[in-house]
Amino acid sequence: MNTQVNISRRAILNLSAGAAGGLMLGVFVGATPKAAQAGVSTSAAFKPNAFITIMPDGHITIMSKNPEIGQGIKTSLPMIIAEELDAAWSDVEIVEAPTNEKVYGHQFAGGSLSVFMNWKPLRQVGATARTMLVEAAANEWRVPANECTTANSVVTHTPSGRQLTYAALAGKAAALPVPDAKTVALKNRSDFKLLGTRIGGVDNEKIVTGQPLFGIDKTLPGMLYAAYERCPALGGRVKSANLDQIKKMPGVKDAFVIDGNKKYPTLLRPGVAIVADTTWAAFQAKAALQVEWDETDASKDSWSAIQAQAHDLGQKPRGENVVFATKDKDVDAAFKTAAKTVKAFYHYPFVPHAPLEPQNATAWRRGDKLDIWAPTQIPGTALGMFDSLGIVFYPFFQDELGIAAENVTITPTRSGGGFGRRGWNDFLCEAAAIAARVDAPVKLQWTRADDMRHDQYRAGGFHALEGGLDDKGKLVAFRNHFITFTANGKTPVAGGGMAASEFPAQFVDTAEISQTMLPLRTPCGFWRAPGSNVFAFAIQGFIHEMATAAGRDHLEFLLSIMNDPRAPEPKGPNSLNTARAIAVTKLAAEKAGWGRKMPAGHGLGLAFYFSHAAHIAEVAEVSVDKNNKVRVHKVWVAADVGPIVNRSGAESQVQGSVIDGISTMMNLGLTIEKGRIQESNFDTYNMLRMPHAPEVEVHFIESDNPPSGLGEPALPPIAPAVANAIFAATGQRVRSMPLSLAGMTV
């Protein structure tokens, strides 16, 4: 429960300071698709900025700037513009913006930042156009602009009742100077008409009718298809391969070795590429491929060895590096004087992202030009535009292929899930490297096994936790020895670093957070709600343990920590606010009927977590039968994320996060031996099935705080809520994920 945004988010927030100006740097030109099809002239179109085009026929195009990975952003970002524009939603067509950060500002999906970063800038985009339309109408009627109102793509002169449509005003507004975005008036939240309502996703019909939206759907004339075989252990290189045999197989056009990129080894790993006239032919040839690998420098990571080492380290109360310590307090002395001490060791494994659509990319090199179509979350990093989210800034195309970034065009497609995985553009780089050797467009398609075994994984971890209680059951001492991993010997792996602000350290009289980093070669990346997704399980579960040891109700104990006078003052809307935290915790408990008598074998579990600027509490009702079969019946969620943009999308994001979190804690984990991921498909990586999905009831506390994202922050509280409910139902304490390790099943 970080009280401030983490480092990766902070990098983005620093960059976002100039986002408003960046949004207005360019003007999107050209006919909108519907207007062009209808043969409507665009010469009189109203285009006040890069995002809005209003045609003389009344058709309004709004550009959606960020990649759509299932989080609903293609609908919600244009809704923000349409609200301030006062456009009738039925008049609006949404078009995915091309990758051009000089025009549209930062374009990425990650960190639950899309709404967070674009809230005010996109409101200004819409308000600027509305201001100009009102001015055009006022000039036409020769009345003061403040006598005019807007609604449903119409300007009304209130005293006389006269009206002009945006269509009628388009040409006149186009002739006016564009005002400074900082000077236009924004609506009050009470005046919102579109925001907060339920709007279906703009691509819903296309998705359910199977229209080609995703990267895997991309086709081009004369396109070939590629498969790529990498060493099972990171760092292995090709020693030899039966290329002559593979080239003779039906449909195969070519097969060749790629040495990999030594500077960026996780972006282009050494391997064998196969190019064929169909995906099936490429996959068949890949199955017949025989490669001898040189694994001299390959990963030797072993999860079993790591676990043994971590358990030994967990006997030490303090790690190698102290992240946080209460000033002028002796934590060892505080524990010696505590009336009762509680200790626990929590752990969780590595997991992959496992999006439904495996990685893919289509690349076409023509001379010194390169075109790429891919379901990437962060296309800008591949072009060297910016180094957000802690992802390395890499001039890959220049270094590897000799193609300047300005000669590379990346078109993001809709993604079949991302969860952070598609923020690493390794699949895109592989496709480009293969296309550089082929005189045709090439689609690279990963298999499910590729996706499972060559991911950027959520890091496993271990927490040796200790709490000291006084004779009244108050928490007076706390420490968390976090055992994590490092790839460079200096910094934690992505998603594996703990902040000094992690709850409840700053709320306790004497506290300490320390960490020990073990060396690791297995590549790690940001996984849905990085860090928070597992820290919540350990810390919120342990808080329940301390409440039980103190003989206090969990809700009352948790609220008492939040109400502690030592609680740090919030540093703006991006940091933990105890009043907001208490409000959502009380609301979730109230809606769940906290304290009610439960049937035998049933229990209620509670957890709160703050991440991605969102305050979220959850209560889970769980039953455990005599065969240790666990069933999550219902989850109540209370969230304070500021104003809700699209209620339908917001509810879906919360429900999806809850189900994803339950699925992960129930069954999911990877086994790593000799640097190799053992699991390769959903038969051994058993995700939650539809019959086991619980009912999820969502409640929002809306406020005037800037909205935060929702794609991630509803996930962290669910694992501890379920674990705490299991204890309430059975008395059995859960300290490890997945639950299958404790003999529990769904």
N, C-alpha and C positions, 0 to 999 in steps of 0.2 A: 504494500500500500504506500506508494511513493508520495511524499508531500509536494514534490515538484516533478515536472516532466523530466524524463530521463535524457541521457546525453544525445541519443539519436534523434529524439524529438526536438531537443534544444537546438540542434544544428539546423533543423528545418525552421524553427521559430525565428531564429536569427535571420535566415534567408527571407522569411516571409515579410519582414518589415517593409520591403520595397515592392511587395506583391501588387498593391493597389496601382502604383504607377506602372508596373510592368504590364498589367492587364490592358492598359490604354495605349500602349506603344504602337500598335499596328491596327490596320483595318482589314478585315476579311472582305475580299472582293469576289465577284462572280455571282451568277444566278444560283438561287437555291434550287434543290432538285425538283420540287414540285413546280416552281415557277418556270424553270427551264423546260420541263416536260410540257407545260401548258403553252409555251411560246410567249410568255409574258415578258415584256421588256423590263430590264432592271435599271434603265437609265434614270428613272424617277424614284428609285428605291431609297428608303431612309436607312442609312447605315451609320449610326452615331459612334459606333465602336466596333471592335473585332468580334463581338458576340451577338449582335442583334441586326437583323435585316427585316424591315417591314416593307412589303411590296404594295404597289397601288391597288392590287386586288384584295388586300387585307391579310394576306398570308404572312405569318411571322415566323422567321427562322431564328432559333436560339442555339448557339454552339455549346456543346458540352465538352469541357476542356480536359478532364482527367480520364484515365483508363477505367473501363467498367469491368470489374472482376467478380460481379455478383453482389456487390454491396449496395447497388441501387443508385449509384452516384450519377449515372447518365440521366436519371429522372430528377433527382433532388437538387443538383446544382442549377439546372435550368429553371426549376421551380422558384429558386431564390431570385433570379433575374425577373421572371414573369410576375412575381408578387410585387416587386417595386415598380415594374413597368405597368402594372394593372392591366395586363393582357388577359383576354379570355383564353383559358387553357385549350379550348377547342380550336382556336386559331393558330396554335403553336405547333411547329414541327421541330424536332430535336435532331441535330446533326453532330456527329462526333467530330471534334476539331482535329486538324492535323497536328503533328508534333512540331511545334514552333514556340519555344519558350520566350523568344524575344517579343512575340505577339501576345501569347496567352498567359505568360507567367509560368511558374513551375507546374509541370504536368506529371503527376505520379499518383499512384494509389498505394498508401501505406501509412502505418502509424495512426489510423483513424483521424487523419488530418485534413481530408478533403473539404468537409464542411467547416471545420475549425479554422482553416487558413483562408477560405474563400468567402466566408460569411459577409463581412463588411465590403470587401472589394466587389463582389458580385451584386450586392444590394446597390452599390453606387453605380454599377453598370446599368442596371434597370432604371434607377431613379434619374440618371442623366437623360436617358431617352424619354422618360415620362415628362421631365421638366421641359424638354424641347418641344414635345407634342403639345403640351399645355400652352407654351409660348406661341406656337404657331396658331393655335385656335384663338388665343386672346388677340393676336394681331389681326386675324380674320374678322373677329367680331368687334374689334377696337374697344376691348374691355380690359380691366386689370386682371392679371393672371391669377391673383389670389381669389377671384370670384369663380374660378373654374375647378371642377373636380374630375376625377377619372375613375372608370370602372369598366371591366369587360371590353377593353379595346375601344372605348368611347370617351371623348372629352365632353363634359356637360357644363354649360354656363348656368350656375345655380339660380341666379335671380330671374332669368328669362326662360329657362328650360331648354334653350337651344342646344343641339348636339351635333358633333362631328365625329365620325369614325376615324380610327388611326389610319385606315386605308385612304380616306379623303385627305388626311393631313400629311401623309408620307412625303409627298413632293415638297410641300411648304416647309416642313421640319428639316428636310435635307439641306435647305438653303441657309439655315441658321448656324451661327458659330456654336461649337461644342463647349459647354461650360466646364469649369474645373470640377472634377468629381468630388472634391472635398467641400464644395460649396452647395451641393444639392441636398435638399431635405429628404431624410429617410423616414419611413413610416414608424409609428409607434406599434409595438407588438399587438396592442388591442385592436388595431385597424387591419391586421392581416386577414385576408379572405381566402387565399390559396394555401398558405403555409399552415401546417397543423392538420390539414385534411388528409384523407386517404386517396392517393393517386396510384393507379396501377403502373407498373414499369413500362416504359415506352417501347421496349422490345418484347413484351410478353407474348403478343400474338405471333411474332416472328419465331420466338423460341419454341412455342408449343406446336407450331406448324412446320418445324424443322428447316427453317430458312438458314442459309449459310452466313452466320455471324461470327463464328469462332475461328481461331487460328487453324484448327484442324480441318476447317471447311474450305480453306483457301485453295483456289485453282487458278492456273494461268495457261494460256495456249502453249503447247509443247513442253509442259512441265514434267520433270523427272522427280523420282522419289528416293529418299536416302534414309539409311539406318547407320548407326554409329556404335561401335563396340569399344568400350573403355575398360581399363584394367579394374577388376573388382576391388582392389585396394588402391587408394589414392597415392599417386607417386610412381606407380608401375609404368613401365615403358614397353613398347613392342620390340621383341627380339626377332620374331619371325612369324609369318602367317601364310596359310595356303591360298594366297591370292590368285594364282593361276587356275586353281580348281574353281574358286568362287566366280571368276570372270566367265567361265564356261557355262554357268547355270542359266536356266531359262529366264529371260527378261533382264538379266544383269548387264548394265552398260559399262561399269567400271568398278574397280575396287582398289583402294590405295591407303597407305599409312600416312597419318598426320602426326607430326612429332610433338605437338602441343606447344603451349606458350610458357616458357620457363619463368617469365616475369609475372604472369598471372595464371598460375597452374590450375586454379579452380574454375577459370573461365574457358580454357581450352585444354582439356586433358589429352594426353597421347592416346591414340586409338586407331582403329581401322574403319574407314568409310566405305560404304557400299551404295552405289547409285544404280537404280533400276527403273523400269518403265511402269511399275506399280508398287504400291506399298507392300503388297503380299509377296511379290518377288524379292523385294529388299529384305523383308523379314525372314523369308525362307533361306536366303543366302546367309543371313546373319546367323541363323540357327546351325548352319553347316560350317561356319567359320571356326577354324582351329588356330588359336593364337598362343604362342609361347611368350610369356611375359617376363621381363627383367624386373624383379621386385626388390632389388638391392636397396633402393631408396624409398620403397613403398611403406605405407602405414602398417604398423604392427599392433594397433590398438586392440585391447581386449576388455570387454565390459566386465567379465568376471574378475579379472585382475584389478580393474579400477574399483569395483565394489569392495573388494577385500582391503585395498589400500585406504579407501575413504572411511571404512568402518574403523580402522586403526587410528586414522587422523581424528575421527570424531570423538575419540576418548580425550582429546585435548580441548580444554574450554576455549582456547583462543587460537585463531589462525595466524598465518604469517603476516598478514596486512590488516591493520585495524582501520576499518572504513568509518566508523563512528564511535565516539566515546563521550559520555556525559562529562562536561568540564568539571574539574576539581572534585571528582568523585572516584572512590576506589571500588570498582565493581567486585573484586574478590572479597573485600571486607563486607560489602553489602550482603553478599550471599552467606557469609559466616554468621551474620546477625539475623538473617531471615528466620521466621518461625517455621516455615515449611519451604522446601525446595522441590521443584518439579523438573524432571529431565526427560527429553525425548529425542529420538533420532529419526528424521524423515528423509525419504529418498524417492526419486523418480527417474525413469529411464530416458534415453534418447527416443525421439519420435520423428517421422517424416511429415511433410505437409500433405501428401497424398491427395492432391486435387483430382476431381473426376476426370478432367481433360489432361492427359500426360503432356509433357513439354513438347513443343513443336515450333517451327519457324520456317518461313519460305523466303529464300534469298535469290536474287538475280543480279549477277555482275555483268555489266556491259562496259568494257573498257575501264575507265577510271571512275565509273559511277556504280553505286550499289544500292539496290532497293530491297528492303526487308519488311515483311508482314509477320507480326508475331504477337502473341498474347502476353505482352510484357507489362509489368506494373510500373516500371520506371524507364521509359525509353530514353530520357535525357541523359542518363549516365552513360549509355552506350555511345552517345555522340559527344561525350565530354562536356556536357552543358553545366552540370553541377554535381557536387558530391554529397547528396543528402543521405539521411538515414545511416550515416557511417559507412556507406558503401564506397569502395575505393574509386577514386577518379581515374579512369583509365582511357587513354587514347588507343584503344585496342585495334581499330581498323587501320589506323596509320602505322602502328607498330607491326602488326601481323600481316596485313595485306597491302600496305602501301597506299591506302585510299584515304584521302583527307576527309575529316568529319563533315565538311561542308558538301561533300559529294555523296554523302550517305543519307538516304531517306528512310526513316522508320515509321511505318504505319501500324499503330497498335490495333489489334482486333479485340473483340470481346473475349474474356477469359472464362474458361470453365472452372472457376475457382482459382484462388491464389494463396491467401493466408500468409503472405510474405515470400512464398517460394519464387514467384515471378519477378521479384525485385533483383534477383541475380540473373544476369543475361547470358549465362553459359550456353544455353540451348540456341540462343540467337547467334552467339559467336561461332558455335560449331557449324551452324547452317551457312554462315558467311564464308568460313574457311573451306567448306565443301564446295560451295558455289563458285569459289575462285578457281577451282580446278575443272569446272564443267561449263560447256558452252550452251547453257540453257537455264531457265529458272528451276530451282530445286527446293522441294519441301522435305525438311528433316522431321521425322516422326519418332519420338521416343516410345518405347513399349512401357507397360506398367512396371515391369521388372527394372527397366532403366530408371524410371522415376523413383522407385523405392530405394534403389541401391546407389544412386548418384545424386542425392539431394543435398541441400544445405540444412542440416537437421536442427531440431530443437535440442539444446544441450540437456543432458541429464544433470543431476545435482544431488547434494546431500546437505542436510541442516542438522547440526548438533545444537539443540535448543535447551535453554535453562531459564527458569523463572523462579523468583523469590517472592514469597507472600509473607505479610506480617501477621500478627495474631488475630487481626480482624478480616483476614482474607483479601487484603489489598495488595495489588502488584507493586512491589517496591524495587525489584531488581530484575533485569532481563539481559540475556545475551544470545546471540545467534552466530555460531561458527559455521559459515557457509563454505562448502567445499565445491569448487567449480573447476573450470578448465581454461587453459591458455594455448593459443597456437604459436605465439611469438615469444613467450616467456616474460612478457611485460604487461599485457592487458588481457582482460577476460575475453572469451569468445563472444560472438554476437549473441545477445540475449542472455548472457551468463554473468553479467556484472550486477552487483547489488549497490543501490544508492545509500548514502548516509541517512537519507530521510525515510527509509523503510519503516513503516509502522510496526510495533508501537514504540520504538526506541526513544523518540523525542517526547513521548508522553509519560515516560517513567522516570522516577527520581534518579535512578542509577542504571545505566544501560550501556551495552557495547555490541557493535556489529563488526565481525572480522571475517576474512576470507582466506582460503588457501587455494591456489591454482595448480592443478595437475596438468602436465604436458599432454597435448592431444593433436593428432593429425586428422581425425575425422572432421570434415568441414561442417561448421555450424552457421546457422542463419537465424533471421528473425522469424518466429513462428507466432501465430495469432496471439496478440497481447504479450510481446516478448518480456521474459522475466516474470512479469505479473502472473502469467498463466500457471506458474508452478510455485512462486513465492507465496501466493495466496493460500494454496493447499497446505503448506507447511505452517505458516504463521497463524492463519485463522483456525486451523485445526488445533494448534498448540494453545491458543487463547482459550479454546473450549476446554482443553485439558486442565488449564490453570483454574478456570471457573469451577470445574468439577472438583478439583483438589481443595478449592476454597469453600466448597459447599454452597456456592452461589448460583443463581440462575444465570445461564449464559447471556441472555439479552441484557440483564441488569449489569453483569460484570463488564461486558463489552461497552455499554453506554457509560459506565463509570470511568473507563480508561479515556474515552473520547471527551468526557466532561472534565478531565483533569486540568487544573489551572496551569500546568506546565505545557499544555498543548500549544504548539507554535501558532502564531497569527498567520492567517492565509496571506500569501504574497500575490494577490490577484486571483482572477478566475481560473488560472491554470494550476493552482495548488490546492492541497487538501483543506477543505473548510469544514470544521467540526460541526457547525450548525447544519450544514447540508448533509453531512454524513449521518448525524443523529436523526435527521428528518426521514431519510430513506430507510434507515434501519428500523425505526419505529413503524413506518408505513408497511414495510414488508412483513413485519411481525404481526401487525394488526390485521392485514388482509389474510394471513395464514391462520389466524386464530391461535397465536402463540399462547402456550400454557394450557390448552384444552386437553382433555383426557383422550388418549390415543388407543386404538384397538391393540390387542396383543400382537407383538411382532412388528408394530409400526412405530415410527419416530419422526419428529420434526428436527431439522438441523438448520442453523442460521450461519451466515457469513456476510461480511461487508468487505468491499475492496475499492480503493481509489486508483484508477489508472487512466491514462489518456484523457485527463482533465474531467473524467466522469466519476460521479459518486453513485455506486450501485450496491444494493443489498439484496440478498436472495434467501428464501426459506424453501427447503425441499422436504416433501413428505415421502418417506421411504419405508418399504417393508422388506423384511428378510425372513424367509421361511426356514423350516427345519433342515432343508438341504443346502442352506447357505445361498439360496437364489435371491438376488437383490432386484427389487423393482422400484424405480422412481415413479411415483404416481402423479405428482403435481409439483410444480415449482412456481412460487410467487416472486416476482421481480419488481423492485421499486428503484427507479432510476431518476437522477437529477442530471440532465445533460443540457440544461438551458432550453431554449425554444425548440420544439419539434418541427422539422421541415416537412417530411412526408410521413404521416402517422403509419401508413401501411408499411412503408419501407423500414421505419424504426422498429415496429413490432416484429417484423420478419428478422431483422438483424439480431434482436434480443433472443428470439426463439431459436434461431440458428446457432447462436453462440452457446446457449444452454445445452442444446442437443449435442453440439460438437464437443463441449466440455465433458458431458456425461460419457459420450462414446470413448473419449480419450482416457478418462480415468478408469473406466470399466475394464477395457481389454487391451489397450494399445501400448506397445513398447517394442523396441528393437533389440536384437541381440547382435553384438559386434565381437567378432573373433578374427584374429590375424588380419585386422584392418578391413574385414569384409562384413557387410550387412547380410545377415542370414535370411531375413524375410524378403519376399519378392512379389507378393500379390495378396489380394484380399482373402485368400484361403488361410494364410498364416498371419495376416494382419487384420483381425476380425472386427471391423467397424460395426457400430450399433445399427441394428435393422429397424425398419419402420414400426413393427409392432411394439417395440420397446420404448418408443418416444413418449415422453410424459406430456401431460397438459401443461402449458406455460401461460400464466396469467401476468400481464405486464401493466404496470402503473407508472406514469411519468409525473414528476413534480416539475412543472415548467416555471422558468424565471426569466429575468432580463439579463442574466449572465450570457456571455457569448456561447453559442452551442458547441459542444464537443462532438467527436465522432461516436459511432455506435457499433462499428464492425468488430471491435475487439473487447471493450471493457466489461461486457456482460458475461464473458467467459470465465475470468478468474474466480469469482465467488462460488461457482457451482460445485467444484470438486470438494472444497471444505464443507459446504453446506450438506452435501450428500454424505461425506465421511462422518460429520457430526450427527446426522440423522441415524446413521447405522449404529453409532454408539448409543444413541437414545433408545433405539429399538432392541439392541442386543447386549449392550455393555462391552462389545468388542471394539477396540480402538484400531483405527486404520491409520497407519503412518507411511504407507508405501503405495505407489501407483505402478501398474494398474491393479485393480482389486482382484484380478485373477491370480495374482501372486499370493494372496491370502486365502485362496481356495474358494473365492466367491464367483458366482456366475450370474448371467442375466437370464 
